[in-house]
């Protein structure tokens, strides 16, 4: 059981880091923040609860089956802004 929990923790950490360090650097080079960075700025600290964090696409063709990042570029959940519940 301990091994499975460690595996789950590693998968969640990978999902939070994003598809790759290169993708994050490219976003920052354009003067943009990642989705999670924007959510962190929008919501009250520590209030974000993510939904379907480990979801992956099932698309095939055009080489999509070779690249299946967790969250698939979509971050969904809820949190609070000034104490009010919001969904992002």
Biopython code that builds the backbone (N, CA, C, O; Angstrom):
import numpy as np
from Bio.PDB.StructureBuilder import StructureBuilder

atoms = [
    (1, "UNK", "N", (0.823, -1.187, 0.000)),
    (1, "UNK", "CA", (0.000, 0.000, 0.000)),
    (1, "UNK", "C", (0.870, 1.254, 0.000)),
    (1, "UNK", "O", (0.557, 2.229, -0.684)),
    (2, "UNK", "N", (1.946, 1.231, 0.757)),
    (2, "UNK", "CA", (2.842, 2.384, 0.823)),
    (2, "UNK", "C", (3.425, 2.701, -0.544)),
    (2, "UNK", "O", (3.571, 3.867, -0.912)),
    (3, "UNK", "N", (3.761, 1.649, -1.301)),
    (3, "UNK", "CA", (4.314, 1.839, -2.638)),
    (3, "UNK", "C", (3.294, 2.498, -3.561)),
    (3, "UNK", "O", (3.641, 3.393, -4.331)),
    (4, "UNK", "N", (2.060, 2.067, -3.488)),
    (4, "UNK", "CA", (1.003, 2.624, -4.340)),
    (4, "UNK", "C", (0.749, 4.102, -4.004)),
    (4, "UNK", "O", (0.537, 4.918, -4.900)),
    (5, "UNK", "N", (0.771, 4.437, -2.714)),
    (5, "UNK", "CA", (0.587, 5.824, -2.313)),
    (5, "UNK", "C", (1.748, 6.689, -2.788)),
    (5, "UNK", "O", (1.546, 7.834, -3.194)),
    (6, "UNK", "N", (2.957, 6.150, -2.741)),
    (6, "UNK", "CA", (4.128, 6.880, -3.240)),
    (6, "UNK", "C", (4.018, 7.083, -4.749)),
    (6, "UNK", "O", (4.372, 8.142, -5.268)),
    (7, "UNK", "N", (3.523, 6.059, -5.451)),
    (7, "UNK", "CA", (3.326, 6.164, -6.903)),
    (7, "UNK", "C", (2.294, 7.245, -7.225)),
    (7, "UNK", "O", (2.501, 8.049, -8.134)),
    (8, "UNK", "N", (1.201, 7.267, -6.495)),
    (8, "UNK", "CA", (0.165, 8.275, -6.695)),
    (8, "UNK", "C", (0.711, 9.674, -6.418)),
    (8, "UNK", "O", (0.422, 10.610, -7.164)),
    (9, "UNK", "N", (1.480, 9.820, -5.377)),
    (9, "UNK", "CA", (2.076, 11.104, -5.048)),
    (9, "UNK", "C", (3.011, 11.576, -6.161)),
    (9, "UNK", "O", (3.023, 12.759, -6.500)),
    (10, "UNK", "N", (3.788, 10.662, -6.726)),
    (10, "UNK", "CA", (4.700, 11.005, -7.829)),
    (10, "UNK", "C", (3.919, 11.424, -9.069)),
    (10, "UNK", "O", (4.319, 12.359, -9.762)),
    (11, "UNK", "N", (2.807, 10.743, -9.359)),
    (11, "UNK", "CA", (1.981, 11.105, -10.510)),
    (11, "UNK", "C", (1.368, 12.496, -10.330)),
    (11, "UNK", "O", (1.329, 13.288, -11.272)),
    (12, "UNK", "N", (0.899, 12.784, -9.137)),
    (12, "UNK", "CA", (0.309, 14.104, -8.862)),
    (12, "UNK", "C", (1.364, 15.204, -9.000)),
    (12, "UNK", "O", (1.090, 16.277, -9.538)),
    (13, "UNK", "N", (2.555, 14.926, -8.514)),
    (13, "UNK", "CA", (3.657, 15.887, -8.624)),
    (13, "UNK", "C", (3.993, 16.145, -10.092)),
    (13, "UNK", "O", (4.230, 17.286, -10.489)),
    (14, "UNK", "N", (4.011, 15.094, -10.883)),
    (14, "UNK", "CA", (4.274, 15.214, -12.316)),
    (14, "UNK", "C", (3.194, 16.058, -12.993)),
    (14, "UNK", "O", (3.501, 16.883, -13.853)),
    (15, "UNK", "N", (1.942, 15.857, -12.613)),
    (15, "UNK", "CA", (0.837, 16.623, -13.195)),
    (15, "UNK", "C", (0.960, 18.105, -12.855)),
    (15, "UNK", "O", (0.696, 18.957, -13.703)),
    (16, "UNK", "N", (1.352, 18.418, -11.638)),
    (16, "UNK", "CA", (1.488, 19.809, -11.211)),
    (16, "UNK", "C", (2.641, 20.495, -11.944)),
    (16, "UNK", "O", (2.548, 21.677, -12.276)),
    (17, "UNK", "N", (3.718, 19.766, -12.197)),
    (17, "UNK", "CA", (4.868, 20.340, -12.913)),
    (17, "UNK", "C", (4.523, 20.705, -14.352)),
    (17, "UNK", "O", (5.153, 21.589, -14.934)),
    (18, "UNK", "N", (3.543, 20.044, -14.923)),
    (18, "UNK", "CA", (3.159, 20.323, -16.307)),
    (18, "UNK", "C", (3.791, 19.341, -17.268)),
    (18, "UNK", "O", (4.524, 18.441, -16.858)),
    (19, "UNK", "N", (3.505, 19.516, -18.554)),
    (19, "UNK", "CA", (3.959, 18.542, -19.546)),
    (19, "UNK", "C", (5.470, 18.417, -19.628)),
    (19, "UNK", "O", (5.991, 17.316, -19.807)),
    (20, "UNK", "N", (6.189, 19.543, -19.497)),
    (20, "UNK", "CA", (7.646, 19.487, -19.525)),
    (20, "UNK", "C", (8.215, 20.816, -19.058)),
    (20, "UNK", "O", (7.539, 21.844, -19.088)),
    (21, "UNK", "N", (9.454, 20.777, -18.632)),
    (21, "UNK", "CA", (10.142, 22.000, -18.229)),
    (21, "UNK", "C", (10.282, 22.939, -19.423)),
    (21, "UNK", "O", (10.193, 24.158, -19.281)),
    (22, "UNK", "N", (10.501, 22.360, -20.592)),
    (22, "UNK", "CA", (10.641, 23.149, -21.812)),
    (22, "UNK", "C", (9.352, 23.918, -22.133)),
    (22, "UNK", "O", (9.398, 25.075, -22.551)),
    (23, "UNK", "N", (8.216, 23.268, -21.935)),
    (23, "UNK", "CA", (6.929, 23.929, -22.192)),
    (23, "UNK", "C", (6.717, 25.098, -21.235)),
    (23, "UNK", "O", (6.225, 26.152, -21.639)),
    (24, "UNK", "N", (7.082, 24.915, -19.981)),
    (24, "UNK", "CA", (6.955, 25.987, -18.990)),
    (24, "UNK", "C", (7.871, 27.144, -19.346)),
    (24, "UNK", "O", (7.461, 28.303, -19.283)),
    (25, "UNK", "N", (9.113, 26.838, -19.721)),
    (25, "UNK", "CA", (10.059, 27.879, -20.112)),
    (25, "UNK", "C", (9.570, 28.637, -21.345)),
    (25, "UNK", "O", (9.719, 29.856, -21.426)),
    (26, "UNK", "N", (8.990, 27.918, -22.300)),
    (26, "UNK", "CA", (8.463, 28.565, -23.508)),
    (26, "UNK", "C", (7.328, 29.522, -23.155)),
    (26, "UNK", "O", (7.236, 30.615, -23.713)),
    (27, "UNK", "N", (6.470, 29.113, -22.234)),
    (27, "UNK", "CA", (5.364, 29.973, -21.794)),
    (27, "UNK", "C", (5.916, 31.236, -21.131)),
    (27, "UNK", "O", (5.448, 32.342, -21.402)),
    (28, "UNK", "N", (6.913, 31.062, -20.261)),
    (28, "UNK", "CA", (7.513, 32.208, -19.575)),
    (28, "UNK", "C", (8.250, 33.116, -20.556)),
    (28, "UNK", "O", (8.243, 34.335, -20.391)),
    (29, "UNK", "N", (8.885, 32.539, -21.573)),
    (29, "UNK", "CA", (9.607, 33.327, -22.582)),
    (29, "UNK", "C", (8.655, 34.236, -23.356)),
    (29, "UNK", "O", (9.063, 35.294, -23.835)),
    (30, "UNK", "N", (7.405, 33.838, -23.481)),
    (30, "UNK", "CA", (6.395, 34.652, -24.159)),
    (30, "UNK", "C", (5.796, 35.709, -23.231)),
    (30, "UNK", "O", (4.928, 36.484, -23.633)),
    (31, "UNK", "N", (6.269, 35.727, -21.992)),
    (31, "UNK", "CA", (5.729, 36.669, -21.022)),
    (31, "UNK", "C", (4.424, 36.204, -20.407)),
    (31, "UNK", "O", (3.676, 37.005, -19.845)),
    (32, "UNK", "N", (4.147, 34.908, -20.511)),
    (32, "UNK", "CA", (2.898, 34.351, -19.992)),
    (32, "UNK", "C", (3.171, 33.470, -18.776)),
    (32, "UNK", "O", (4.286, 32.991, -18.573)),
    (33, "UNK", "N", (2.139, 33.270, -17.982)),
    (33, "UNK", "CA", (2.190, 32.349, -16.856)),
    (33, "UNK", "C", (1.531, 31.040, -17.252)),
    (33, "UNK", "O", (0.743, 30.999, -18.198)),
    (34, "UNK", "N", (1.847, 29.977, -16.537)),
    (34, "UNK", "CA", (1.165, 28.708, -16.777)),
    (34, "UNK", "C", (-0.243, 28.798, -16.200)),
    (34, "UNK", "O", (-0.550, 29.719, -15.444)),
    (35, "UNK", "N", (-1.086, 27.854, -16.553)),
    (35, "UNK", "CA", (-2.464, 27.847, -16.044)),
    (35, "UNK", "C", (-2.482, 27.804, -14.519)),
    (35, "UNK", "O", (-3.236, 28.541, -13.884)),
    (36, "UNK", "N", (-1.662, 26.950, -13.937)),
    (36, "UNK", "CA", (-1.644, 26.849, -12.473)),
    (36, "UNK", "C", (-1.124, 28.129, -11.825)),
    (36, "UNK", "O", (-1.605, 28.513, -10.759)),
    (37, "UNK", "N", (-0.158, 28.791, -12.444)),
    (37, "UNK", "CA", (0.341, 30.059, -11.911)),
    (37, "UNK", "C", (-0.751, 31.127, -11.944)),
    (37, "UNK", "O", (-0.869, 31.917, -11.007)),
    (38, "UNK", "N", (-1.548, 31.159, -13.013)),
    (38, "UNK", "CA", (-2.646, 32.132, -13.100)),
    (38, "UNK", "C", (-3.723, 31.836, -12.060)),
    (38, "UNK", "O", (-4.258, 32.748, -11.429)),
    (39, "UNK", "N", (-4.031, 30.561, -11.890)),
    (39, "UNK", "CA", (-5.028, 30.175, -10.886)),
    (39, "UNK", "C", (-4.554, 30.572, -9.494)),
    (39, "UNK", "O", (-5.336, 31.065, -8.682)),
    (40, "UNK", "N", (-3.284, 30.357, -9.227)),
    (40, "UNK", "CA", (-2.715, 30.706, -7.921)),
    (40, "UNK", "C", (-2.847, 32.205, -7.636)),
    (40, "UNK", "O", (-3.114, 32.608, -6.503)),
    (41, "UNK", "N", (-2.658, 33.021, -8.667)),
    (41, "UNK", "CA", (-2.806, 34.475, -8.499)),
    (41, "UNK", "C", (-4.261, 34.889, -8.302)),
    (41, "UNK", "O", (-4.548, 35.826, -7.556)),
    (42, "UNK", "N", (-5.174, 34.196, -8.966)),
    (42, "UNK", "CA", (-6.589, 34.549, -8.919)),
    (42, "UNK", "C", (-7.245, 34.191, -7.592)),
    (42, "UNK", "O", (-7.966, 34.999, -7.007)),
    (43, "UNK", "N", (-6.987, 32.975, -7.124)),
    (43, "UNK", "CA", (-7.710, 32.451, -5.957)),
    (43, "UNK", "C", (-7.037, 32.809, -4.641)),
    (43, "UNK", "O", (-5.852, 33.138, -4.589)),
    (44, "UNK", "N", (-7.833, 32.732, -3.581)),
    (44, "UNK", "CA", (-7.292, 32.902, -2.234)),
    (44, "UNK", "C", (-6.251, 31.806, -1.984)),
    (44, "UNK", "O", (-6.428, 30.674, -2.435)),
    (45, "UNK", "N", (-5.173, 32.133, -1.272)),
    (45, "UNK", "CA", (-4.110, 31.149, -1.018)),
    (45, "UNK", "C", (-4.639, 29.859, -0.383)),
    (45, "UNK", "O", (-5.393, 29.888, 0.589)),
    (46, "UNK", "N", (-4.226, 28.736, -0.956)),
    (46, "UNK", "CA", (-4.563, 27.426, -0.408)),
    (46, "UNK", "C", (-5.992, 26.982, -0.616)),
    (46, "UNK", "O", (-6.396, 25.966, -0.051)),
    (47, "UNK", "N", (-6.781, 27.702, -1.407)),
    (47, "UNK", "CA", (-8.196, 27.355, -1.535)),
    (47, "UNK", "C", (-8.514, 26.483, -2.749)),
    (47, "UNK", "O", (-9.637, 25.992, -2.865)),
    (48, "UNK", "N", (-7.568, 26.281, -3.644)),
    (48, "UNK", "CA", (-7.855, 25.560, -4.886)),
    (48, "UNK", "C", (-7.952, 24.058, -4.663)),
    (48, "UNK", "O", (-7.068, 23.450, -4.060)),
    (49, "UNK", "N", (-9.040, 23.467, -5.159)),
    (49, "UNK", "CA", (-9.227, 22.018, -5.165)),
    (49, "UNK", "C", (-9.378, 21.597, -6.620)),
    (49, "UNK", "O", (-10.340, 21.972, -7.289)),
    (50, "UNK", "N", (-8.423, 20.816, -7.098)),
    (50, "UNK", "CA", (-8.429, 20.413, -8.501)),
    (50, "UNK", "C", (-9.259, 19.153, -8.716)),
    (50, "UNK", "O", (-9.318, 18.275, -7.855)),
    (51, "UNK", "N", (-9.901, 19.081, -9.883)),
    (51, "UNK", "CA", (-10.734, 17.949, -10.267)),
    (51, "UNK", "C", (-10.075, 17.260, -11.460)),
    (51, "UNK", "O", (-9.588, 17.928, -12.372)),
    (52, "UNK", "N", (-10.058, 15.944, -11.457)),
    (52, "UNK", "CA", (-9.549, 15.157, -12.592)),
    (52, "UNK", "C", (-8.099, 15.486, -12.947)),
    (52, "UNK", "O", (-7.757, 15.603, -14.124)),
    (53, "UNK", "N", (-7.262, 15.633, -11.944)),
    (53, "UNK", "CA", (-5.872, 16.020, -12.147)),
    (53, "UNK", "C", (-5.090, 15.017, -12.998)),
    (53, "UNK", "O", (-4.168, 15.411, -13.711)),
    (54, "UNK", "N", (-5.432, 13.764, -12.937)),
    (54, "UNK", "CA", (-4.675, 12.740, -13.661)),
    (54, "UNK", "C", (-5.345, 12.318, -14.961)),
    (54, "UNK", "O", (-4.977, 11.292, -15.532)),
    (55, "UNK", "N", (-6.309, 13.077, -15.437)),
    (55, "UNK", "CA", (-7.006, 12.770, -16.692)),
    (55, "UNK", "C", (-6.056, 12.931, -17.865)),
    (55, "UNK", "O", (-5.230, 13.844, -17.877)),
    (56, "UNK", "N", (-6.168, 12.039, -18.862)),
    (56, "UNK", "CA", (-5.370, 12.107, -20.085)),
    (56, "UNK", "C", (-6.280, 11.921, -21.287)),
    (56, "UNK", "O", (-7.319, 11.267, -21.198)),
    (57, "UNK", "N", (-5.880, 12.506, -22.416)),
    (57, "UNK", "CA", (-6.685, 12.357, -23.622)),
    (57, "UNK", "C", (-6.522, 10.949, -24.203)),
    (57, "UNK", "O", (-5.569, 10.238, -23.883)),
    (58, "UNK", "N", (-7.469, 10.562, -25.064)),
    (58, "UNK", "CA", (-7.422, 9.255, -25.720)),
    (58, "UNK", "C", (-7.363, 9.401, -27.233)),
    (58, "UNK", "O", (-7.671, 8.458, -27.961)),
    (59, "UNK", "N", (-6.972, 10.575, -27.707)),
    (59, "UNK", "CA", (-6.937, 10.846, -29.141)),
    (59, "UNK", "C", (-5.818, 10.062, -29.828)),
    (59, "UNK", "O", (-4.762, 9.814, -29.246)),
    (60, "UNK", "N", (-6.076, 9.682, -31.068)),
    (60, "UNK", "CA", (-5.061, 9.015, -31.873)),
    (60, "UNK", "C", (-4.941, 9.749, -33.204)),
    (60, "UNK", "O", (-5.829, 10.511, -33.588)),
    (61, "UNK", "N", (-3.867, 9.520, -33.880)),
    (61, "UNK", "CA", (-3.625, 10.196, -35.147)),
    (61, "UNK", "C", (-2.785, 11.446, -34.948)),
    (61, "UNK", "O", (-2.769, 12.027, -33.863)),
    (62, "UNK", "N", (-2.105, 11.845, -35.973)),
    (62, "UNK", "CA", (-1.261, 13.037, -35.958)),
    (62, "UNK", "C", (-0.201, 12.974, -34.862)),
    (62, "UNK", "O", (0.318, 14.010, -34.445)),
    (63, "UNK", "N", (0.124, 11.771, -34.394)),
    (63, "UNK", "CA", (1.150, 11.609, -33.363)),
    (63, "UNK", "C", (0.688, 11.930, -31.956)),
    (63, "UNK", "O", (1.504, 11.961, -31.034)),
    (64, "UNK", "N", (-0.605, 12.170, -31.769)),
    (64, "UNK", "CA", (-1.114, 12.545, -30.446)),
    (64, "UNK", "C", (-0.966, 11.425, -29.418)),
    (64, "UNK", "O", (-0.824, 11.688, -28.224)),
    (65, "UNK", "N", (-0.998, 10.190, -29.879)),
    (65, "UNK", "CA", (-0.896, 9.081, -28.923)),
    (65, "UNK", "C", (0.476, 9.020, -28.252)),
    (65, "UNK", "O", (0.620, 8.369, -27.217)),
    (66, "UNK", "N", (1.480, 9.679, -28.817)),
    (66, "UNK", "CA", (2.827, 9.677, -28.251)),
    (66, "UNK", "C", (2.993, 10.731, -27.159)),
    (66, "UNK", "O", (3.953, 10.673, -26.391)),
    (67, "UNK", "N", (2.091, 11.675, -27.081)),
    (67, "UNK", "CA", (2.197, 12.750, -26.099)),
    (67, "UNK", "C", (0.897, 12.843, -25.313)),
    (67, "UNK", "O", (-0.086, 13.413, -25.786)),
    (68, "UNK", "N", (0.902, 12.282, -24.119)),
    (68, "UNK", "CA", (-0.313, 12.260, -23.300)),
    (68, "UNK", "C", (-0.038, 12.821, -21.906)),
    (68, "UNK", "O", (0.007, 12.061, -20.939)),
    (69, "UNK", "N", (0.147, 14.140, -21.786)),
    (69, "UNK", "CA", (0.442, 14.716, -20.477)),
    (69, "UNK", "C", (-0.771, 14.632, -19.543)),
    (69, "UNK", "O", (-1.916, 14.624, -19.993)),
    (70, "UNK", "N", (-0.499, 14.571, -18.251)),
    (70, "UNK", "CA", (-1.587, 14.607, -17.283)),
    (70, "UNK", "C", (-2.256, 15.968, -17.349)),
    (70, "UNK", "O", (-1.601, 16.971, -17.630)),
    (71, "UNK", "N", (-3.527, 16.006, -17.098)),
    (71, "UNK", "CA", (-4.442, 17.148, -17.172)),
    (71, "UNK", "C", (-4.648, 17.605, -18.601)),
    (71, "UNK", "O", (-5.550, 18.399, -18.867)),
    (72, "UNK", "N", (-3.847, 17.131, -19.514)),
    (72, "UNK", "CA", (-4.005, 17.415, -20.950)),
    (72, "UNK", "C", (-4.163, 18.902, -21.246)),
    (72, "UNK", "O", (-4.903, 19.290, -22.150)),
    (73, "UNK", "N", (-3.464, 19.722, -20.482)),
    (73, "UNK", "CA", (-3.513, 21.157, -20.737)),
    (73, "UNK", "C", (-4.732, 21.843, -20.164)),
    (73, "UNK", "O", (-4.924, 23.038, -20.387)),
    (74, "UNK", "N", (-5.560, 21.122, -19.435)),
    (74, "UNK", "CA", (-6.768, 21.697, -18.854)),
    (74, "UNK", "C", (-6.706, 21.521, -17.342)),
    (74, "UNK", "O", (-6.565, 20.405, -16.842)),
    (75, "UNK", "N", (-6.811, 22.618, -16.630)),
    (75, "UNK", "CA", (-6.809, 22.575, -15.168)),
    (75, "UNK", "C", (-8.182, 23.044, -14.718)),
    (75, "UNK", "O", (-8.601, 24.156, -15.043)),
    (76, "UNK", "N", (-8.883, 22.200, -13.973)),
    (76, "UNK", "CA", (-10.257, 22.480, -13.569)),
    (76, "UNK", "C", (-10.412, 22.270, -12.068)),
    (76, "UNK", "O", (-9.816, 21.357, -11.497)),
    (77, "UNK", "N", (-11.205, 23.108, -11.442)),
    (77, "UNK", "CA", (-11.449, 22.926, -10.017)),
    (77, "UNK", "C", (-12.224, 24.088, -9.438)),
    (77, "UNK", "O", (-12.872, 24.844, -10.161)),
    (78, "UNK", "N", (-12.150, 24.221, -8.124)),
    (78, "UNK", "CA", (-12.826, 25.313, -7.446)),
    (78, "UNK", "C", (-11.942, 25.836, -6.326)),
    (78, "UNK", "O", (-11.009, 25.179, -5.865)),
    (79, "UNK", "N", (-12.278, 27.042, -5.914)),
    (79, "UNK", "CA", (-11.558, 27.687, -4.831)),
    (79, "UNK", "C", (-12.359, 28.892, -4.395)),
    (79, "UNK", "O", (-13.563, 28.970, -4.641)),
    (80, "UNK", "N", (-11.694, 29.830, -3.749)),
    (80, "UNK", "CA", (-12.405, 31.028, -3.320)),
    (80, "UNK", "C", (-11.671, 32.286, -3.775)),
    (80, "UNK", "O", (-10.446, 32.302, -3.892)),
    (81, "UNK", "N", (-12.442, 33.328, -4.027)),
    (81, "UNK", "CA", (-11.937, 34.667, -4.292)),
    (81, "UNK", "C", (-12.609, 35.577, -3.279)),
    (81, "UNK", "O", (-13.832, 35.719, -3.276)),
    (82, "UNK", "N", (-11.816, 36.186, -2.429)),
    (82, "UNK", "CA", (-12.362, 37.004, -1.329)),
    (82, "UNK", "C", (-13.400, 36.217, -0.531)),
    (82, "UNK", "O", (-14.412, 36.769, -0.098)),
    (83, "UNK", "N", (-13.142, 34.935, -0.344)),
    (83, "UNK", "CA", (-14.018, 34.101, 0.465)),
    (83, "UNK", "C", (-15.227, 33.522, -0.259)),
    (83, "UNK", "O", (-15.955, 32.716, 0.319)),
    (84, "UNK", "N", (-15.455, 33.909, -1.495)),
    (84, "UNK", "CA", (-16.599, 33.403, -2.261)),
    (84, "UNK", "C", (-16.146, 32.236, -3.112)),
    (84, "UNK", "O", (-15.086, 32.296, -3.734)),
    (85, "UNK", "N", (-16.927, 31.183, -3.147)),
    (85, "UNK", "CA", (-16.588, 30.009, -3.958)),
    (85, "UNK", "C", (-16.735, 30.317, -5.436)),
    (85, "UNK", "O", (-17.749, 30.860, -5.876)),
    (86, "UNK", "N", (-15.710, 29.963, -6.194)),
    (86, "UNK", "CA", (-15.724, 30.128, -7.649)),
    (86, "UNK", "C", (-15.199, 28.852, -8.284)),
    (86, "UNK", "O", (-14.477, 28.084, -7.648)),
    (87, "UNK", "N", (-15.562, 28.629, -9.535)),
    (87, "UNK", "CA", (-15.100, 27.474, -10.277)),
    (87, "UNK", "C", (-14.248, 27.952, -11.432)),
    (87, "UNK", "O", (-14.614, 28.896, -12.132)),
    (88, "UNK", "N", (-13.119, 27.308, -11.633)),
    (88, "UNK", "CA", (-12.192, 27.686, -12.707)),
    (88, "UNK", "C", (-11.839, 26.477, -13.542)),
    (88, "UNK", "O", (-11.070, 26.588, -14.496)),
]
sb = StructureBuilder()
sb.init_structure("model")
sb.init_model(0)
sb.init_chain("A")
sb.init_seg("    ")
for serial, (resi, resn, name, xyz) in enumerate(atoms, 1):
    if name == "N":
        sb.init_residue(resn, " ", resi, " ")
    sb.init_atom(name, np.array(xyz, "f"), 0.0, 1.0, " ", f" {name:<3s}", serial, name[0])
structure = sb.get_structure()
